[in-house]
Amino acid sequence: MQNASEQESPSLQNFDLPVIYVSENDEILWYNNKFELQLKSSDCYGKNAYETLGLNKESFLEKRSGEIKFNNKEFSVYFTEV
């Protein structure tokens, strides 16, 4: 079975903004190169997305957005279901 990263198109993998896919159980399923560079880690698969990103799940889902800070950079995070 291929992992999610092998199934993604090169355009999404190389998208200019960090992108992640999260399961219904809040586990990180896939992320692109920009996300990996910002986290400075290549081992986030299966980890809890909210803990990894430092987001409060209830607040984030209610607002459908949030702010996070990594490596002295601030990011706006948006949520959409697919």
PyMOL commands that set and color helices and strands:
alter all, ss='L'
color gray80, all
select helices_A, chain A and resi 4-7+10-13+33-39+49-53+57-63
alter helices_A, ss='H'
color red, helices_A
select strands_A, chain A and resi 20-22+28-31+65-70+73-78
alter strands_A, ss='S'
color yellow, strands_A
deselect
rebuild
show_as cartoon
